[in-house]
Amino acid sequence: MSTAAAETVVVGLGDRAYDILIGPGLLAGAGALVADRFPGARVAIVTDTNVARHHLPALTASLDAAGVGHATVTVEPGEKTKGFAGLEQAVDAVLAARMERGDLVLALGGGVVGDLAGFAAAVVRRGMRFVQVPTTLLAQVDSSVGGKTGINSRHGKNLVGSFHQPRLVLIDTNVLDTLPAREMRAGYAEVAKYGLIDRPDFFGWLEKSWRDVFAGGAARIRAVAESCRAKAQIVARDEFETGDRALLNLGHTFGHALEAATGYDGARLVHGEGVAIGMALAHRFSARMNLASHDDAARVEAHLRDVGLPWRLSDVPGGLPGADRLLEFIAQDKKVKRGALTFILTKGVGRAFVAGDVPASEVVLFLKEQLP
Amino acid sequence: MSTAAAETVVVGLGDRAYDILIGPGLLAGAGALVADRFPGARVAIVTDTNVARHHLPALTASLDAAGVGHATVTVEPGEKTKGFAGLEQAVDAVLAARMERGDLVLALGGGVVGDLAGFAAAVVRRGMRFVQVPTTLLAQVDSSVGGKTGINSRHGKNLVGSFHQPRLVLIDTNVLDTLPAREMRAGYAEVAKYGLIDRPDFFGWLEKSWRDVFAGGAARIRAVAESCRAKAQIVARDEFETGDRALLNLGHTFGHALEAATGYDGARLVHGEGVAIGMALAHRFSARMNLASHDDAARVEAHLRDVGLPWRLSDVPGGLPGADRLLEFIAQDKKVKRGALTFILTKGVGRAFVAGDVPASEVVLFLKEQLP
């Protein structure tokens, strides 16, 4: 049972600042950490049936050992849980467990559980304290920083929610050992993204060390910590997403369009895979616009291919619609202002920027070239 | 069509500060005010069928005249609308109208509409701008200040919600002319409350001028403005209700217990009536505890009686349970810590304070004396 974190990342948001503790085996120390940091608080755990099977016993044992009272809400895994019905279920269960404002909602799971539990924490009694224990690589390096919580509506994904910062994030890097390989790779796409946005040295290190990151140990801890630090720096500059935070969408405009074009069918394409292809396309498109070199685009493609991630449109199983239809999916995601789109483009590895005036016609031409 | 407010109350909450504009006929000037203060924004109106009949045409005509785009969500009147189903309906309608984060949700109605619309504004796209046009006296002097929004859960009232401050509140004092007399009186109980908390001169003025407040005109504007100012001062000291804001609960502990004991049946007792009896009881109980004079208690009772408000337990139609059962309702509302209750008591008119150590046994004895 370890409560010593190998790395601590401080998310500097003034009076909403919080620590991300990262290390192997932290789950077993969760009870002691909660008892130490939130004396007297009880814990409402929100998790899903898959994660509960792997990790809930270790968490509850640790809370019991530290004398921390707890109750558990177990939801169905999958995106469908992230709706009004799931929210009502989570909120009702937290209230049924007689949790007060000073008590904690603890998310044990991946992105769906984190978004849902965080939103429930934001609205029960107009705001309970929130702790995250992310159990996927994607959730560890993405959802654990930034305070975005929410659910989907029939009108689109993540359209209903709150900004509600956690009070503490515990990242146990060992829990990734039970993650399916494909999900691990998909999360890794977001790790690589931080290098590509503004950390060229980190990207260079990943090119050499990605096998160690997948294997576990010190390299994995370093990759997770560096990713959290990178995102924390951007979020601290722009908590409510009015400017720079858009950089985090590198690869996401193309990526979301591919997710939509494949009907959000995870069997064909999961989010991180869409982001991987999207990042490769963003670099190739930037090269085509004479913003970045073709060598840089090839370097990004090579790394994603090495890791086993899809990186080109022909990697999407089951085929894709034509370029014009893909542009419609892009336009649904972003507002098209007088034929111009906002994209995250790049001047090279680690030199991404927000481009607010990308001609839709250029994007269509480019997609036509890229389609198999 | 008037856009000149007779009174402006600034709610001083730093970067969440906003104006409350108060005056006769402001509804007809709403469009011009919105166009001036939120250029380019569209408006999602949330209202109920009753209020829509009286006031929606004037509001939409005013928005049309000012060239402000708008859509309307009309919900059923009544407390039942303030639940998860009502929230989903409001949120879906706002999204269906393709409102963006910079657009406005505008609540046209009483407390239920304001709480629901404000919560929808808080969560659609993780926060839209919110404007309130309260159409009951209670909503004008209570809900328009403080930023509390929310819905009920099966576990209790207002247990799910957000703190989400409006950007602007427009109080048209003329709309109260269509309010049923009983609802006007119930709202007046909260007006009197501000005098009793810490504004003895205001209470003295109300004792002389309450007929003018009910009649309309300058006295009504003054009463509404002074009430908003009083609440704004307390809220600015304690936005998130960790201390002084509890003073606003004067009369509410007894009042909530009476609402619960009458099954929240508005035919028997509405919220403001419960508060009226609760305030009279809080003063009488304070006198019994030798904190205030019996003359002050009698003065409060006399004023409520003059206005036509209920002021004693025997005024509740249909009878009440015994003192022990009433204490159970009180204890449901407040946490009982080792036999002691938190109450708002008083040293006299305008001298209320938070008492954290009121013996439950004294409350039961007192209720036994007061029951008919």
Interface residues (C-beta under 8 A of the other chain):
Chain A: F84 L87 E88 V91 D92 L95 A96 F119 A122 V123 V124 R125 R126 G127 K148 G150 S153 R154 H155 G156 L159 V160 G161 S162 F163 F240
Chain B: F84 L87 E88 V91 D92 L95 A96 F119 A122 V123 V124 R125 R126 G127 K148 G150 S153 R154 H155 G156 L159 V160 G161 S162 F163 F240
